[in-house]
């Protein structure tokens, strides 16, 4: 993991973590009292997961879970996915417990975990850790892990979650203990261990240097939220402040609208939706492309005011009731979900904004950043403009995360 640290940003991009977003990694060891426990009175995970998706704005936070391999083996992958289906539809990603957990840990901004080794590794890497399950009965009281569990900050499941995470991040200070106990010779374990192994086998050690197998770059796996999103916006001129989440936090402010993915589990939630969106290639024959799909959605759902076809990680097409298709493209430095750009456009137009014939630039405020977004009327045949912020990521020939 130390050797993989220089690739942290790559690991974050693989998980679809955007600039300004904070990655929260939930982890559980294999134990009835672990974070992913037996479901008894002390198991807070079932109530915590929907609250995380509801209280943490989708554009500010990214959620991923690392579950011990024995959890997957003991219950079976199908059962795990069924139990966590609601959370997955809200944007939680399940991390491969063998091949990708270290990359996810390196990518994390904060770890929400238990008394297992992954929490201890996180602390050794100087990642803030908040313990959601911290029983001491299973630990040797003299073990370094036990000392860490005694001293680490605790999650209060009855208090607002966002404030606890932000307070943890603000107050975090490096702790030397975990790193010192994990390795007395950081960066030298490959050479030291190989020397020991060959000594035990009474064999001559190879002359070539002991080298590590590098951590592989995981597949691109951005969040896919099909649970309806509550959107709060504030508009001032061309500036739009936006927050999206799967619920409506008690202290939320701003004008509200409902944005729903076309593949939502509950088709009834599409009827009252103000914004309906989905992902697709511009020339996907199954959907008919942005022109046909957006027109079909507006015909099918009379309440919908804006149909949004996300064509890539930095662009989308949107059609309103005025009949014209608009292309939205990330400007320099912008890096947010195109569906969030479209919701910002919806709020701006609802407040009287009109797109100029030559295009308009909105400033979308999300995740503590300002994202300039160019809005351009389409001219047939409708094709997405090249994004100035994508650095070639949306250009022809670039690998697309969206299925063909």
C-alpha positions in Angstrom: 0.0 0.0 0.0 2.9 2.4 0.7 4.2 1.7 -2.8 0.8 2.4 -4.3 0.4 5.7 -2.6 1.6 7.8 -5.6 -1.4 6.4 -7.6 -4.1 7.6 -5.1 -5.7 9.9 -7.6 -6.0 7.1 -10.2 -7.6 4.9 -7.6 -10.1 7.7 -6.8 -10.9 8.3 -10.4 -11.5 4.5 -10.9 -14.2 4.8 -8.2 -15.7 7.9 -9.9 -14.6 10.2 -7.1 -14.7 13.7 -8.5 -12.7 16.8 -7.4 -13.9 18.1 -4.1 -15.7 14.9 -3.2 -14.9 13.0 -0.1 -14.7 9.2 -0.3 -16.1 7.4 2.8 -15.1 3.8 3.0 -17.1 1.6 5.2 -15.4 -1.6 6.4 -16.4 -4.6 8.4 -14.4 -7.5 9.8 -15.7 -11.1 10.0 -17.3 -11.1 13.4 -20.9 -11.1 14.8 -20.0 -7.8 16.6 -18.4 -6.3 13.5 -19.9 -3.4 11.5 -21.6 -5.9 9.3 -22.9 -8.0 12.2 -25.6 -10.5 12.9 -28.5 -8.1 12.6 -29.1 -8.1 16.4 -29.9 -5.2 18.7 -26.3 -3.8 18.4 -26.2 -3.9 14.6 -26.5 -0.3 13.4 -25.6 -0.9 9.7 -29.2 -1.4 8.5 -30.3 1.9 9.8 -27.0 3.7 9.1 -26.8 3.0 5.3 -30.0 4.8 4.2 -29.1 7.7 6.5 -25.7 8.1 5.0 -27.2 8.3 1.5 -29.9 10.7 2.8 -27.7 13.0 4.9 -24.6 13.2 2.8 -25.0 15.2 -0.4 -24.4 13.0 -3.4 -22.0 15.5 -5.1 -20.0 16.0 -1.9 -19.6 12.4 -0.8 -18.9 9.1 -2.4 -19.7 5.8 -0.5 -17.9 2.5 -0.9 -17.9 -0.7 1.3 -15.1 -3.2 2.0 -16.4 -6.3 3.6 -14.2 -9.1 4.8 -13.8 -12.0 2.3 -15.4 -14.4 4.8 -18.6 -12.3 4.8 -18.9 -12.8 1.1 -18.0 -16.5 1.4 -20.2 -17.2 4.4 -23.4 -15.6 3.1 -22.7 -15.7 -0.7 -22.4 -12.8 -3.1 -26.1 -12.9 -4.1 -27.3 -12.6 -0.5 -24.9 -9.7 0.2 -26.1 -7.8 -2.8 -29.7 -8.4 -1.8 -29.1 -7.2 1.7 -27.4 -4.0 0.4 -29.5 -3.5 -2.6 -31.2 -0.3 -1.4 -27.8 1.2 -0.5 -26.3 0.2 -3.8 -29.2 2.0 -5.6 -28.4 5.0 -3.5 -24.8 5.1 -4.7 -22.9 2.6 -2.5 -20.2 0.6 -4.3 -19.2 -2.8 -3.0 -15.4 -3.2 -3.3 -13.8 -6.5 -4.4 -12.6 -7.9 -1.1 -9.5 -9.5 -2.5 -8.2 -7.5 -5.4 -9.3 -3.9 -4.8 -9.7 -3.2 -1.0 -6.2 -1.7 -0.7 -6.8 0.6 -3.6 -10.1 1.8 -2.1 -8.3 2.3 1.3 -5.6 4.5 -0.4 -8.4 6.5 -2.1 -10.4 7.1 1.0 -10.8 10.5 2.8 -12.3 8.8 5.9 -12.9 5.3 7.0 -16.1 4.3 8.9 -15.3 0.9 10.4 -14.9 -1.5 13.3 -12.2 -3.2 15.3 -10.8 -5.1 12.3 -7.4 -4.9 10.7 -8.6 -2.6 7.8 -9.4 0.2 10.3 -5.9 -0.3 11.7 -4.3 -0.1 8.3 -6.2 3.1 7.6 -4.9 4.7 10.8 -1.4 3.6 9.8 -1.8 5.3 6.5 -2.9 8.5 8.4 -6.5 8.2 7.1 -9.1 9.5 9.6 -11.0 6.6 11.2 -14.4 6.7 12.9 -15.4 3.5 14.7 -19.0 2.4 14.3 -18.5 -0.9 16.2 -15.8 -1.0 18.8 -16.3 -4.0 21.0 -13.1 -4.9 23.0 -14.2 -8.4 24.1 -12.6 -10.0 21.0 -9.3 -8.3 21.3 -6.2 -9.1 23.5 -6.1 -6.1 25.8 -2.3 -6.0 25.4 -2.5 -5.9 21.6 -1.7 -2.6 19.7 -5.1 -3.0 18.0 -6.9 -2.9 21.3 -5.1 0.3 22.3 -6.2 1.8 19.0 -9.8 0.8 19.6 -9.8 2.3 23.0 -8.5 5.7 21.8 -10.1 6.1 18.3 -13.1 8.4 17.9 -16.6 6.8 18.0 -19.6 7.3 15.7 -22.7 8.4 17.6 -25.5 6.7 15.5 -28.1 9.0 17.0 -26.5 12.3 16.0 -26.3 13.8 12.5 -23.8 12.0 10.4 -22.5 14.8 8.2 -21.4 16.9 11.1 -19.5 14.0 12.7 -17.6 13.3 9.5 -16.7 16.9 9.0 -15.7 17.3 12.6 -13.5 14.2 12.3 -11.8 15.6 9.2 -11.3 19.0 10.7 -9.8 17.7 14.0 -7.7 14.8 12.6 -4.1 14.6 13.6 -1.6 11.9 12.7 -1.1 9.1 15.2 2.2 7.4 15.2 1.3 4.1 17.0 -0.5 2.1 14.2 2.2 2.8 11.6 5.0 1.9 14.0 3.4 -1.4 15.1 2.5 -2.5 11.5 6.1 -2.1 10.3 9.4 -1.2 11.9 10.9 -0.9 8.4 8.4 0.8 6.1 9.2 0.1 2.4 11.7 -2.8 3.2 9.3 -5.7 3.9 9.8 -7.4 0.5 13.6 -7.7 1.0 13.4 -8.5 4.7 10.7 -11.2 4.3 12.4 -12.9 1.3 15.7 -13.0 3.2 13.9 -14.6 6.1 12.1 -17.2 4.0 15.2 -18.3 2.2 17.1 -18.5 5.5 14.3 -20.8 6.9 14.5 -23.0 3.8 18.3 -23.0 4.1 18.6 -21.9 0.5 20.7 -19.2 -1.1 18.8 -16.0 -1.8 18.5 -14.9 -5.4 20.8 -12.1 -6.5 18.0 -10.1 -8.1 16.3 -7.5 -5.9 13.1 -8.4 -4.1 10.3 -6.5 -5.9 6.6 -6.0 -5.1 3.7 -6.8 -7.4 2.2 -3.4 -8.0 -1.4 -2.8 -7.0 -3.5 -3.1 -10.2 -5.7 -0.2 -11.4 -9.3 -1.3 -10.7 -11.9 -1.0 -13.5 -13.8 2.3 -13.8 -16.8 2.0 -11.5 -18.6 5.3 -11.0 -21.7 5.5 -8.8 -25.1 4.7 -10.4 -27.9 6.2 -8.4 -31.3 4.9 -9.4 -33.0 5.9 -6.1 -34.9 9.2 -6.6 -32.9 12.2 -5.6 -34.2 15.2 -3.7 -32.5 18.3 -5.1 -32.1 21.6 -3.3 -31.0 24.7 -5.3 -30.4 28.4 -4.8 -30.0 30.6 -7.9 -28.4 34.0 -8.1 -27.8 35.2 -11.7 -25.8 32.6 -13.5 -24.6 31.0 -10.2 -26.5 27.9 -9.0 -25.9 26.2 -5.6 -27.0 22.6 -5.6 -27.3 19.7 -3.2 -28.7 16.3 -4.1 -29.4 13.4 -1.8 -31.8 10.4 -1.5 -33.7 12.1 1.3 -34.5 15.6 2.6 -32.3 16.5 5.6 -34.0 18.4 8.3 -31.7 21.4 7.9 -31.8 21.5 4.1 -32.5 24.8 2.5 -33.3 26.0 -1.1 -35.9 25.4 -3.8 -36.7 21.7 -4.2 -37.3 19.4 -7.2 -37.2 15.7 -7.8 -34.7 14.1 -10.1 -35.2 10.4 -11.0 -33.2 7.9 -13.0 -35.3 6.2 -15.7 -34.2 2.8 -14.3 -35.5 3.5 -10.8 -36.8 0.4 -9.0 -40.2 2.2 -8.4 -41.6 3.3 -11.8 -44.3 5.3 -9.9 -41.6 7.8 -8.8 -41.2 8.8 -12.5 -44.7 10.3 -12.6 -44.0 13.2 -10.2 -40.4 13.7 -11.3 -39.3 17.1 -12.5 -36.1 15.8 -14.0 -35.7 12.3 -15.6 -32.2 11.2 -16.6 -30.2 8.2 -17.8 -26.8 7.4 -19.3 -26.2 6.3 -22.9 -24.0 6.7 -25.9 -25.0 9.5 -28.3 -25.6 7.0 -31.1 -27.1 4.1 -29.1 -29.7 2.5 -31.4 -31.6 1.0 -28.5 -32.4 4.4 -27.1 -32.5 6.4 -30.3 -29.9 8.8 -29.1 -30.5 12.1 -27.1 -33.0 13.6 -29.6 -35.4 10.6 -29.7 -35.1 9.6 -26.0 -35.6 13.0 -24.5 -38.7 13.6 -26.7 -40.1 10.2 -25.8 -39.6 10.8 -22.0 -41.4 14.2 -22.2 -44.3 12.6 -24.1 -44.6 9.7 -21.6 -44.4 11.8 -18.4 -46.4 15.0 -18.6 -45.1 16.3 -15.3 -41.5 16.1 -16.3 -40.0 19.4 -17.2 -36.5 18.3 -18.3 -35.3 15.0 -19.8 -31.5 14.5 -19.5 -29.4 12.1 -21.5 -25.9 11.7 -20.0 -23.4 11.0 -22.8 -20.2 10.8 -20.8 -18.6 11.8 -17.5 -18.5 15.5 -18.4 -21.4 16.0 -20.8 -25.2 15.5 -21.3 -28.1 16.6 -23.5 -31.3 18.0 -22.0 -34.7 18.8 -23.5 -37.3 21.0 -21.9 -40.9 21.6 -22.7 -39.9 24.3 -25.2 -38.8 21.5 -27.5 -35.2 22.4 -28.0 -32.2 20.2 -27.1 -29.4 21.7 -25.2 -25.9 20.4 -24.8 -24.2 20.8 -21.4 -20.5 20.5 -21.3 -18.0 20.9 -18.4 -15.8 24.0 -18.7 -12.2 24.4 -17.4 -11.9 23.0 -13.9 -15.4 21.6 -13.8 -15.8 18.0 -12.5 -19.2 17.1 -11.2 -22.0 14.7 -12.3 -23.6 15.9 -15.5 -27.0 15.1 -14.0 -26.2 17.7 -11.4 -25.4 20.2 -14.1 -28.8 19.4 -15.6 -30.6 19.9 -12.3 -28.8 23.3 -12.0 -30.1 24.2 -15.5 -33.6 23.2 -14.5 -33.5 25.5 -11.4 -31.9 28.4 -13.4 -34.6 28.2 -16.1 -37.4 27.9 -13.5 -36.1 31.2 -12.1 -36.4 32.8 -15.5 -33.0 32.0 -17.1 -32.9 31.9 -20.9 -30.1 30.3 -22.9 -28.6 32.7 -25.4 -28.5 31.6 -29.1 -24.7 31.4 -28.9 -24.7 29.6 -25.6 -24.6 30.4 -21.9 -22.2 29.5 -19.1 -23.6 28.6 -15.7 -21.5 28.4 -12.5 -22.6 25.4 -10.6 -21.6 25.3 -6.9 -21.2 21.8 -5.5 -18.6 19.9 -3.4 -17.0 23.1 -2.3 -16.1 24.1 -5.8 -17.4 26.2 -8.7 -18.0 24.2 -11.9 -18.4 26.3 -15.1 -20.8 24.6 -17.4 -21.4 25.6 -21.0 -25.0 25.3 -22.2 -25.4 25.3 -26.0 -28.5 24.9 -28.2 -28.1 21.8 -30.4 -28.0 22.0 -34.2 -29.0 18.9 -36.1 -27.5 16.4 -36.1 -27.1 16.7 -32.4 -23.6 15.8 -31.2 -22.0 16.6 -27.9 -19.5 19.4 -28.0 -16.0 18.6 -26.8 -15.5 19.4 -23.1 -12.8 21.8 -22.3 -12.4 20.2 -18.9 -12.3 16.6 -20.0 -8.8 16.8 -21.4 -9.7 14.4 -24.2 -11.7 12.1 -22.0 -14.9 12.7 -24.0 -13.1 12.9 -27.3 -13.5 10.3 -30.1 -11.4 7.3 -29.4 -11.3 7.9 -25.7 -12.5 5.0 -23.5 -16.0 5.5 -22.3 -17.4 4.3 -19.1 -20.9 4.1 -20.6 -22.0 0.9 -22.3 -22.2 0.9 -26.1 
